[in-house]
Amino acid sequence: MNKTVLSIVIFVIASTEAMSPQTVDVDYSELATEAENNKKHILEFLNQTQIREQYRTKYNMLLDKITGSTRRIVSGRNTSITAVPWQTSIRQKTQFLCGGSVLTDIWILTAAHCLTRNNAKDLSVRLGSSWRTHGGEMYDVKESYMHPHYDSKTIINDAGLVKLYTTLRFSSRVLPILLAARDSKLPANEMAIVSGWGNMREGGQSAQFLQSASIRTIVMKLCRQSEINHRIHTPSMFCAGSFTQSSSDACKGDSGGPIVSEGLLIGAVSWGIGCARGNFPGVYTRLSDPVIWDWINGHITKSDSNVSIE
């Protein structure tokens, strides 16, 4: 079996963001202004009921655009960074490395396996661009952390954090997203959106323009019946994709990137066997797992003890 650390499997490529009629976008400009004004207490801001509802509404707008009214699982779509403004590109020197998600004005979430062989001084983060290799703004990395209980053999607790040297300025293209609540349950057959610049097919080329796709979460009982059974660690992982047919999926290059449901960050792209194979779903880090959630929260709230994301 070929284990691939997780590309959204796509069949469309845009030539330019502005000119492609197939590029989907969502306007977060009003939320961005509020977020910038509440930057010092951003986690508290994100957890407000009305703000969570706005994120949920925007999420559903994107879901409708990439799946249609029937909410079917379909192939990925060219997606403006304005539709997923928490999406980041983590780079090792000049090379694309992994995806990531903005949690605060200084913290980026990614997968631990993205950081195993990389020093913080060699990393940078691109934000605010739909393009894999240019545009947006680049930020140097000050510190990087892997979950202390990450295991490279079993890939459990596959969560990592990157701390920036300078704080972000929030905009319609750069915006944080709230983690799913601690120990919250993830319903089976739930629609979710995964995004990134990974390979467009197994063994194929990387996407140059940001892609997003809709997928469904899979009940763990079914996930364990697949060939990946012996690798599944229930508390820190969940499956999404399809067992019956090839569907949108994540693949090499999407690692560490976001999977979002109902406007909340529920996971990070972790691993899989190949890409978009009908009998092998993708596996994602379950961010609501208390072992992972507590570790993340402990880091991102250090500078402000009055802020929590419970």
C-alpha positions as CSV (number, residue, x, y, z in Angstrom):
1,M,0.0,0.0,0.0
2,N,1.2,3.5,-0.8
3,K,0.5,5.8,2.1
4,T,0.4,9.4,0.9
5,V,0.5,12.4,3.2
6,L,-2.3,14.1,2.0
7,S,-4.6,17.4,-3.4
8,I,-7.9,18.1,-3.8
9,V,-8.6,16.1,-6.9
10,I,-9.6,18.7,-9.5
11,F,-10.1,18.8,-13.1
12,V,-10.3,22.5,-13.8
13,I,-7.4,25.1,-13.8
14,A,-7.8,28.9,-13.9
15,S,-5.6,31.1,-16.0
16,T,-6.2,34.2,-13.9
17,E,-8.3,34.8,-10.8
18,A,-9.9,38.0,-12.1
19,M,-10.7,36.6,-15.6
20,S,-11.9,33.1,-14.9
21,P,-15.7,32.8,-14.8
22,Q,-15.3,29.5,-13.0
23,T,-13.6,31.0,-9.9
24,V,-15.9,31.0,-6.9
25,D,-15.6,33.7,-4.2
26,V,-17.4,34.9,-1.0
27,D,-17.2,38.4,0.5
28,Y,-15.9,38.5,4.0
29,S,-15.0,42.2,4.0
30,E,-17.5,43.3,6.7
31,L,-16.4,40.4,9.0
32,A,-12.7,41.3,8.3
33,T,-13.2,44.9,9.4
34,E,-14.8,43.7,12.7
35,A,-12.1,41.2,13.2
36,E,-9.4,43.8,12.7
37,N,-11.1,46.1,15.3
38,N,-11.2,43.2,17.8
39,K,-7.8,41.8,17.1
40,K,-6.6,42.0,20.7
41,H,-9.4,39.6,21.8
42,I,-9.8,37.8,18.5
43,L,-10.8,34.3,20.0
44,E,-13.4,35.9,22.2
45,F,-14.7,37.8,19.1
46,L,-14.8,34.7,16.9
47,N,-16.8,32.8,19.6
48,Q,-19.6,35.3,19.7
49,T,-22.9,33.8,18.6
50,Q,-23.6,36.4,15.9
51,I,-20.1,36.1,14.5
52,R,-20.3,32.3,14.4
53,E,-23.6,32.6,12.6
54,Q,-22.1,35.0,10.0
55,Y,-19.2,32.5,9.4
56,R,-21.8,29.7,9.0
57,T,-23.8,31.7,6.5
58,K,-20.6,32.5,4.4
59,Y,-19.7,28.8,4.6
60,N,-23.1,27.8,3.2
61,M,-22.7,30.3,0.4
62,L,-19.5,28.7,-0.7
63,L,-20.9,25.2,-0.3
64,D,-23.8,26.1,-2.6
65,K,-21.4,27.5,-5.2
66,I,-19.1,24.4,-5.3
67,T,-21.8,21.7,-4.9
68,G,-25.0,23.1,-6.3
69,S,-28.4,23.0,-4.7
70,T,-28.3,19.2,-4.4
71,R,-25.2,19.3,-2.2
72,R,-23.7,16.4,-4.2
73,I,-20.0,15.6,-3.8
74,V,-18.3,17.0,-6.9
75,S,-14.8,17.6,-8.1
76,G,-13.0,20.7,-6.9
77,R,-13.4,24.2,-8.1
78,N,-11.1,27.2,-8.7
79,T,-11.6,29.2,-5.6
80,S,-10.6,32.8,-4.7
81,I,-8.8,33.2,-1.4
82,T,-11.6,35.5,-0.4
83,A,-13.9,32.4,-0.1
84,V,-11.4,30.7,2.3
85,P,-9.4,33.6,3.7
86,W,-7.9,31.5,6.6
87,Q,-6.1,29.4,4.0
88,T,-2.3,29.8,4.1
89,S,0.7,28.4,2.1
90,I,3.6,27.4,4.3
91,R,7.0,27.4,2.5
92,Q,10.4,26.0,3.2
93,K,12.8,28.6,1.9
94,T,11.5,29.0,-1.7
95,Q,9.5,25.8,-2.0
96,F,5.9,25.2,-1.2
97,L,5.6,22.8,1.7
98,C,2.1,22.5,3.2
99,G,-1.2,24.2,3.7
100,G,-2.3,25.9,7.0
101,S,-5.1,27.8,8.7
102,V,-5.1,31.2,10.4
103,L,-6.1,30.9,14.0
104,T,-5.1,34.4,15.4
105,D,-3.1,37.4,14.2
106,I,0.1,35.5,14.9
107,W,-0.7,31.7,15.0
108,I,-1.1,29.3,12.0
109,L,-2.3,25.8,12.4
110,T,-0.8,23.0,10.2
111,A,0.0,19.3,10.4
112,A,2.9,18.1,12.6
113,H,4.3,16.0,9.7
114,C,4.9,19.2,7.8
115,L,7.3,20.4,10.5
116,T,9.3,17.2,11.3
117,R,12.3,18.1,9.2
118,N,12.1,21.8,9.1
119,N,13.6,24.5,11.3
120,A,11.5,27.6,12.0
121,K,14.2,29.9,10.4
122,D,13.7,28.1,7.1
123,L,9.9,28.6,7.0
124,S,7.7,31.4,5.8
125,V,4.0,31.8,5.3
126,R,2.2,33.2,2.3
127,L,-1.3,34.7,3.0
128,G,-3.9,36.5,1.0
129,S,-3.2,34.9,-2.4
130,S,-5.1,32.4,-4.5
131,W,-1.9,31.5,-6.2
132,R,0.5,28.9,-5.0
133,T,3.7,30.7,-6.0
134,H,3.0,34.4,-6.0
135,G,0.8,37.2,-4.7
136,G,-0.4,38.1,-1.2
137,E,2.1,38.8,1.6
138,M,5.0,36.7,3.0
139,Y,5.6,36.4,6.7
140,D,8.7,35.0,8.4
141,V,8.2,32.3,11.0
142,K,9.5,32.9,14.5
143,E,8.7,29.5,16.1
144,S,7.2,26.2,15.1
145,Y,5.8,23.4,17.3
146,M,4.7,19.8,16.7
147,H,2.2,18.2,19.1
148,P,4.3,16.6,21.8
149,H,2.5,13.2,21.3
150,Y,2.7,13.2,17.5
151,D,3.9,9.8,16.3
152,S,5.3,9.7,12.8
153,K,4.7,5.9,12.5
154,T,1.0,5.9,13.5
155,I,0.4,9.6,12.5
156,I,-1.6,10.2,15.7
157,N,-2.0,13.8,17.0
158,D,-0.9,15.2,13.6
159,A,-1.1,18.8,14.6
160,G,1.5,21.6,14.4
161,L,1.6,25.3,15.1
162,V,3.6,28.1,13.4
163,K,4.1,31.5,15.2
164,L,4.9,34.5,13.0
165,Y,7.4,37.3,13.8
166,T,4.9,40.0,13.0
167,T,1.1,40.2,13.5
168,L,-1.3,39.9,10.6
169,R,-3.6,42.7,9.4
170,F,-7.0,41.1,8.8
171,S,-8.8,41.8,5.6
172,S,-11.2,40.1,3.2
173,R,-8.2,37.9,2.1
174,V,-6.7,37.2,5.5
175,L,-9.0,36.1,8.3
176,P,-8.9,33.7,11.2
177,I,-11.3,30.9,11.7
178,L,-12.6,29.4,15.0
179,L,-11.7,25.8,16.0
180,A,-14.5,23.4,16.6
181,A,-15.4,23.2,20.3
182,R,-13.4,21.0,22.6
183,D,-14.6,17.4,22.6
184,S,-17.5,18.3,20.2
185,K,-18.9,15.4,18.2
186,L,-18.5,15.2,14.5
187,P,-21.7,13.8,12.8
188,A,-21.4,11.2,10.1
189,N,-22.3,12.2,6.6
190,E,-21.8,15.8,7.4
191,M,-20.8,18.1,4.5
192,A,-17.4,19.8,4.7
193,I,-15.1,21.9,2.5
194,V,-11.5,21.1,2.1
195,S,-9.1,23.5,0.2
196,G,-5.5,23.7,-0.9
197,W,-2.9,23.6,-3.7
198,G,-2.0,19.9,-3.7
199,N,-1.7,17.5,-6.6
200,M,-4.7,17.5,-8.9
201,R,-4.6,13.7,-9.3
202,E,-2.6,10.9,-7.7
203,G,0.9,11.3,-9.0
204,G,0.0,14.4,-11.0
205,Q,1.0,18.1,-10.9
206,S,0.2,20.5,-8.1
207,A,-2.5,23.1,-8.6
208,Q,-1.2,26.6,-9.2
209,F,-4.5,28.2,-8.3
210,L,-6.3,27.5,-5.1
211,Q,-8.9,24.7,-5.1
212,S,-11.8,23.8,-2.9
213,A,-14.1,20.8,-2.8
214,S,-17.0,19.5,-0.9
215,I,-16.8,16.1,0.8
216,R,-18.7,14.2,3.5
217,T,-17.6,12.9,6.8
218,I,-17.7,9.1,7.2
219,V,-18.9,7.1,10.2
220,M,-15.8,5.6,11.9
221,K,-17.3,2.1,11.9
222,L,-17.2,2.2,8.1
223,C,-13.8,3.8,8.0
224,R,-12.4,0.9,10.1
225,Q,-13.8,-1.6,7.5
226,S,-11.5,-0.2,4.9
227,E,-7.9,-1.2,4.2
228,I,-6.7,1.7,6.3
229,N,-8.4,0.2,9.4
230,H,-5.2,-0.6,11.3
231,R,-4.0,2.9,11.0
232,I,-7.0,4.7,12.4
233,H,-6.7,6.2,15.8
234,T,-10.3,7.2,16.6
235,P,-9.8,10.1,19.1
236,S,-7.3,12.1,17.0
237,M,-8.5,11.2,13.4
238,F,-11.6,11.2,11.3
239,C,-12.4,10.1,7.7
240,A,-14.0,12.0,4.9
241,G,-14.6,11.1,1.2
242,S,-16.3,8.1,-0.3
243,F,-16.2,4.3,-0.2
244,T,-18.4,3.7,-3.3
245,Q,-16.9,5.9,-5.9
246,S,-14.0,8.2,-6.7
247,S,-14.8,11.6,-5.2
248,S,-13.1,14.8,-4.2
249,D,-10.3,14.2,-1.8
250,A,-7.1,15.6,-0.5
251,C,-3.6,14.4,-1.6
252,K,0.1,15.2,-1.6
253,G,0.6,19.0,-1.1
254,D,-2.7,19.7,0.7
255,S,-1.2,18.4,4.0
256,G,-1.9,20.7,7.0
257,G,-4.6,22.6,5.2
258,P,-8.2,23.2,6.5
259,I,-11.3,21.1,6.4
260,V,-14.3,23.3,7.5
261,S,-17.9,22.5,8.4
262,E,-20.6,24.9,9.3
263,G,-18.1,27.7,9.5
264,L,-15.8,26.0,12.0
265,L,-12.3,24.5,11.5
266,I,-12.9,20.8,12.2
267,G,-9.7,19.3,11.0
268,A,-6.4,19.5,9.2
269,V,-5.4,17.4,6.1
270,S,-3.4,14.5,7.4
271,W,-2.9,11.3,5.3
272,G,-4.5,8.8,3.0
273,I,-3.8,5.9,0.7
274,G,-3.4,7.3,-2.8
275,C,-5.8,10.1,-3.7
276,A,-9.5,9.9,-4.5
277,R,-9.7,6.1,-4.6
278,G,-13.3,5.1,-4.1
279,N,-12.4,2.5,-1.4
280,F,-10.0,4.7,0.6
281,P,-11.2,7.9,2.2
282,G,-9.0,10.7,3.3
283,V,-7.9,10.9,6.9
284,Y,-7.9,14.2,8.8
285,T,-6.7,15.4,12.2
286,R,-9.7,15.7,14.6
287,L,-9.0,19.2,16.2
288,S,-11.8,18.8,18.8
289,D,-10.0,15.9,20.4
290,P,-9.2,17.2,23.9
291,V,-5.5,16.0,23.6
292,I,-5.1,18.2,20.5
293,W,-7.5,21.0,21.3
294,D,-6.0,21.6,24.8
295,W,-2.5,21.8,23.3
296,I,-3.5,24.3,20.6
297,N,-5.5,26.4,23.0
298,G,-2.6,26.4,25.5
299,H,-0.3,28.0,22.9
300,I,-2.5,30.5,21.2
301,T,-3.9,31.9,24.4
302,K,-0.5,32.4,26.2
303,S,-0.3,36.1,25.5
304,D,-3.9,36.8,26.7
305,S,-5.0,34.7,29.7
306,N,-8.5,36.3,29.5
307,V,-9.2,34.8,26.1
308,S,-10.5,31.3,25.5
309,I,-12.1,29.4,22.7
310,E,-14.3,27.2,24.7
